[in-house]
Amino acid sequence: MAGCITIVGLGPGDYQRIPTEIRRLLLDPDTRVLVRTLEHPAARHLSELRVVESGDDLYESAETFDAVYRQLAERVMEIAAIQPVIFAVPGSPFVGERTPGLIRSYAAEAGVQVEVLGGESFLDLVLDAVGVDPIGDGLLVLNAHQLPDPLLLQHPTIITQVDVPLVLTDVRETLARLLAPDTPVTVLTELGTAQARVETVALEDLAEGHAGLRTSLFLAAPQVGVPGLIATMRRLRADCPWDREQTHHSLVRNLVEETYELVEALSRLPVEAPGGEPDFVAYHEVEDELGDVLLQVLFHSTMAGEAGAFDIEDIAERLREKLVRRHPHVFGEVEAATARDVLHNWEKIKQDEKQRSSLMDDVPAGLPGMERAAKVQRRATTVGFDWEGPAQVMEKVREEVTELEAVLGNRVEAEHELGDLLFSAVNLARHLHIDPEVALRRAVDRFGSRFRWMEQSGDLAPKSPGELNELWEAAKADQADFPENRSDHG
């Protein structure tokens, strides 16, 4: 006949640590006992006292851990259909165990009674060994096989399941991106047994030999990365005289300057980036400039927090909601097969949100002319108002050049036609998938480099236009092998 299911924890170590009541249940000869694995001191000891079954065969045959947990739960249900069964897991059924939850779900559907008896968790022993109060000090518990990205270290941290050398190496390299090489890391192995070992080493000294089936790491990490940056900004705002004096308006110039410096750094990346061979020197500069822009965001959000308006968490959440709302083809049921479909949906949603009467509304008048031209063009394309390709735009550019040539003697008309020519040039850049601002910056850089080359030949003032042109051509020839100049025919 059918039996009930009892889920018990074997504790973190030796058999003697299991509570007396649970040991009595485990030794009941009328109950079948299934342990998740025999790779545990208490489970091995129990197998010497009575016949037990284990799920170790599933770890060898199943393709994923999820499959192991599902098949274990199904095996428990098959046994329960015949007689009472105890399913025993290392540690506590409530900590780091997926199968108990599946069993309870399956049992509820089948009308089978389930009782869960908690056991001592390895976390209890770790906290005792390192002297941390998880409430007073805070606590972060991570699975070494699934480290989060980003890794937000701001509380005492326990990293569990550091079971094989490859996983330990991955953990060490991930931590090394944020922490100094000499950061103390406590290695805890075989807790709850006579072989228990607690050793503190430098992060850089974590070695393959420290990995093991029952190994955990502990570090009292300082606030680093994103949490550390936020804390540092708040400290500066409180304690630095210069930072304390700033206002939203006083920092506008800094934001603009840092943004242009970022644009400059981005322009040095290869055109196909992030595709192609990465230029890590250029990326290092981009990383630095992105940090400077992020500082401005944090500065303004910190001051807004002081005013009770919002903080960086509010910014992040509002942005997340906006991204979800404007990507219904990803997070909803809307179809968007092409990038143009995505842009059309984006602008339509944005127009509804902002209650715009025209796609041309709220394009910032303060944008640089080239970027403003590109923005209004992009908006027009969302309803299909666009050239078919660069060839047609090139014809328009030629047409605008002709019209400009015809009015060179009239400043007012020339300004009008030159504006049309520049607008068409931006259109051409867009169809060629080239950022016109980046292209112009690179052209300016080339001009400056060639002009400096000319200046090195001596005083330019006495030279005739013909001589200056010869020097210019020589400068172009001398710098023809530079990556920036290989595609230049100007």
N, C-alpha and C positions, 0 to 999 in steps of 0.2 A: 504494500500500500504506500501511498505517498507520504513523505516525511517533511519536516520543517527544515529550514536552512539556518545555520548559525555561522556568522562571520566573526572571526576572532583575530586579534593581533598577537603575534609571537614576541613582540618587544624588539629592541634593537640589538640584543646580544645573546648571552647564554640562556639555556633552558631554565636555569634556576631563577631568572628574573621574571619569568611568566607568573602572573598571579595564580594563587592556589586554585581558585574556582575554575579558571580557564584550563589549568593543567588537568583537573579532574574531568572536565568535559572531553578534553583531547584523548584521555585514556579510556573512555567509555567504549567497551568492545562492541556494543550494539550500534555504534555510529561510525559511518565511513568518514575518513578524514582526507581531504584534498588540500595539499599545500601548494601555494603558487610556485615555489621553487625550493629545492633542497640546498641551494647555495646560500645557506644561512645557518649559523651555529645552533640555534634552538630547533630549527627544522631537522637538521641532521641528527641531533640528539633524540628528538621525538621518533625518528625513523628507526632508531635502535631499540626503542621501547615497545613499538607496536607497528603494525602494517599501515603504511600511509601511501597515498598516491600523490603524484606531483604533476605540475604542468611543464616541466622542463622539456618534454618532448615537443611541445608546441613552440617553444623558443627556437628549436632547431628546424622546424618545418614551415612555420608561418613566415610570410614575407615582410610583415610589419608588426610593430608592437601592438597597434590597434587590433590587428587580427588575432594576436595572442590573447588579449584581454577579452575579446568577444568570444573566442572559442573556449576560454576558461569558464566564462559565465554560462555558456551553453552546456558545458560538461557538468557544472554544478547542478543545473536545472534537470539534466538527464538523471543524475543520481537521486535528486530530491523526488523525482517521480516514482522512485522505488522505496527509498528509506531515508531516515534523517541523515543529514550530511553537515559536516563542519568544513568551512573553507577558511584556511589559515594563511595570513599574510605576514611578511616581516614588518616589524614596527607596529604602527597603528593603522587600522583600516581607514582612518579619517585623514591620513597624511600621505600624499604621494601615491595613492592606490586608485587605479581606474576601475578595476574589476568589481569591487563591492557595489559601486553605483550601478553598473550594468546588471548585476544580479538582482538588486532591489527593483530595478525597472522591469526586468523579465518576470520576476516573482509577482509583482503587483498585477501584471496582465494575466498571469496564470492562477491568481488567487492563492499563492503559496506564502505561508508565514515566514518572515525573516526576522532574526534577532541579531543585533550587532553588539559585540562586546569589545570596547576599545582596549588598546594596549599602550604600553609606554612607547613613545616615538623617539627616533634617533635625535630629533630636534631637542628633546628634553636634555639629553646627554651633552649635545653640542653646546647648548646655552649654559649648562652648568660648567663645562670645561673652560669656556671663554669668559664667563662672568658677565653675560649680557641680559638685561631685562628687556624683553621684546616690546613691552608697553612703554616703559619709561625711556628706553633708548631708541625705540623703533627697530624694525627688522625687515630685511629683504631676503627672501629665499628663492634661489634660482636653480633651474635644472641645467646641468652642464651640457646636456645634449641639445638644449633649446635656449641658448642665451638670447635675451631680447636685443633688438636693434631699433632705437638706440639703447645703450646700456646706461640707465640713469642711476648712477651710484650716488646716494646721499645718506644712507643708513648703514649700520652694521649689516654685513652681507654673508650669507651662507650659500655656498654653491655645492649642490649635492650630485650624486651619481657620477663622480669623476672616476669612472670604472676602468678605462683603458688609456694607454699612453697617448693615442691620437686625440682623444677628447681633452686630456690634460694639456696637451700642446696648444690646442685651439683656445682653451680657456686662458692660458698664459699669454698668448699673443693678443687676444682680445683685451685683456686687462692692461697689457703693456701700452696700448694706444692711449690710455687715460692716466695710468699711474706710473710713478717713478720706479726704476728698476729695483731700488732697495726697499720698496714698500713691504712691510711685514705681512706674511700670509701664514696662517695656522693650518697645518695639515692634520686632520683627525681621522684615524683609521681604527677599525675593529672596536669601536666603542661598545662598552657593555660586556666585554670578554676579558679574559686574562691576557690577551695579546694586544689590548688597547694601547694606542700610541698617539701622543699629542706632541707635535713638533712645529716650531715657528721658523720659517726660512724667508729669505728675500724673494720677491716675485721672480727675479731673474734666475734664482737657483731652484725653482720648481723643476723636478726632473721626472723622467718616465717612471722611475721606481716608486714615485709617490702615488701613482694611480693604483686603484684597487676596487673590487666590487663593493666594498663598504667604506669608501673614502669620501670625505667631504672637506671643503676648504672654507676657512673663515677669514674675513678681512674687515677691520674697522676703517673702511675707506673714508677719506675726507670727501667733502662735496667737490666733485669734479664734473667736467663736461657741462651739459646744459644746466642742471641744478646748481653746480658750482658757479657758473657764469652769472646766473640770476642772483645768487647770494652775494657774489662779489660786487655786482652793480648796486645792490641795495646798500652794501657797506660803504661804497664810495660816495653814494648820495648822502649818507649820514655823516661821514667822517672827513671827506675831502672838501676843502674850502671852495675849490674851483667847481667841482661837480655839484656842490650844494647851491651855488649861485645861479646855475643854468635854469632857463625856462624853455618852454616849447618853442618860442619864437627865436630865442638866442641860438638854438641848435639847428635852425633851418639851413643856414649856410653850410654847416658841417655835413648834414644829410646830403645836400646837393653835391658837395665836393667829393664825399666818399662814394656816392653813386657813380659819378663820372670816372673816378679812379678804378672802380670795379669794371665799368664799361671798357676802359683802356686795357685792363688786364685780360678781360674776355676776348678782346680783339686780337690778342697775341696767341690765342689758341688756334690750332689748325681749323680750317673752315669746316671740315667734316666732324669735328669733335662733338659728342664723345666717341664717334666712330673713328676708325683708322688707328694708327699707332699713337698712343697717348704721349703728350709732351708733358712730362712730370715737372719740369722746371716752370713751364707756363702755368700748370695747374697749382703749383705751390704759391704762386703770386695770386692766383684767383682765390685760393683758400684764405690767404691773408686779407685780401680786400673784401671778401664776403664777410669775414669776421668784423671788419670795420663798419660795414653796413648793418650787420646784426647788432652791433653796439648801439647804433642810433635807434634801432627799433626797441631795444631793451631800455634805453635811456628814456624815451618818450613813454613807454608803457609803465615804467617805474614812477615817473612823475604823475601820470594819469591815475595810478594806484593811490598816490598820496592825496589826490583830489577826490578819491572815492568814485572815480568814473569807471575804470576797468584796469585789468592787469594783463600780464603776458598770457595767462591761462585763458582769459576771456577772448583775447585776440586769436589764439590757436583754435579754440572751439568755434568761434564765429566763422573763421576761415574754413574749418572742416565742414561745418554745416553748408557753407556756400558751395564748396567743391562737390559735395554730394548732391545738392539741389540742382547744380548746373551741369551735372553729368548723369541725366536720367537714363542714358543709353548704357551706363555702367551699373548704376545703383537702382535703376527702375526698369520699366518695360518699354521704353522708347527705343526705336531702331535708329542707328546711325552708322551707315556702312562706310562713309568716307569722312575725311578730315573736314571737308566743306559742310557736310551734314552736321558735324559736331559744332562748328562755328555758327551755323545758322541757329541751332538749338540754343547755344550759349547766348547769342545776342537777343534772341526772342525772350528767353527767360529773364535776362538782365533788363530788357526793355520793360517787361511787365513789373519787375521788382522796383525799378526806379521810376515807373510811370512816365516813360519817355513818349513823346508824341512823334519823334523822328529818330532814326538811327544816327543822325548827325548831332543829336543833343548830347550834352555833358562831355564832349571831347574837350579836354582842358585846353583853354586858349594859351596857357603858359608853357605848353610843350614846345620844345625846339621845332622849328618849321618842318624839318625832314621827318621827324617822328610823328608829328601831327598829320602830315600828308599820308604817311603809311597807315596810320590808325583809321582815318576816314575811308581810305581805300579798302582796308580789310573789312570794315563794316559794310561797305557797299557790296562786297563779294558775297556776303552771307545771303543776299537775295538774288544772286546770279548776275549782278551788274558788274561785268568784268570783261577784259580781253580774253580771247581764247588761249593765247600763249605769247611768249616773248617776241616772236616774229612780228605779230600785229602791233605790239607795243613799240618795237623798233621803228616801224613805219611811222607811228605817231611822233616819236622823237625826231625823226628826220623832218616831218612836217613842221614841228615846232621850231626847229633850227632855221628852216626856210622862212617862216613867218618872222622870226627874230631878225634875220638878216635884212628883211625888207623894211624894218623900222629902226635901224640902228641910229639914225639921226634924230629920233624923237624919244627923249628920255622917258616920258610917261608911258608911251606905247611899248618901248623897249622893256621897261620894268614889268609890264603886263605879260608880254610874250616870254620874257626870261622866267617869270614865275611859272608859266605853263610848261616851259621846257624842263625846269627843275622838278615840277610835279610829275611829268612823264618819266623823267629819269628815275624817280622813286618807284613809280609803277613798274618800270623795267627791272629794277633791282628786286622787287617783290616777286616778279615772275621768274627771275633767275635764282630765287631762294637765297638772295644775298642781302645782308643787312646793310642798307645804304650808309648808315652812320659808321659802321665798321670799315666799309670800303673807303669812305672818305678819309677816315682817320689814317688808314694805311697809306693812302695816297699822300697825305700830308707828311707822314713819317718818311716816305720815300723821297719826297721833295726836300725835306730838311736834311736828310742824310746826303743826298747828292749835292746840295748847295754847300754843305760843310766841306765836302770833297773839293769843290771848286775853290772855296776860300783858302784851302791849304796850298793852292798853287801860287798864292800871292795876292796883292791888292787887286780887287776886281774893278774898282772905279775907273781906272784909265782905259780899260779894255773896251773895244768896239762891240756892238751887238753880235757881229759875226764871230768874233773871238769868244765871246761869252757862250754862244750857241755851240761852238766847237768844244769848249770845256764841259758844257752840259752833256753832250753826246759821249764824251770821254768818261764822265762820271757814271753815266748809265751803263757803259760797256764794262767799267771796272767793277760795278756792283751787280752785274747781270747774274752771277751765280748765287747771290743771296736768295734764300727761300721766298722772301717777300717780293722779290723782283722777277722771279722766273716767268710769271704770267703777265708781266707788264710790258706793254708795247707803246707807252706814252712818250 
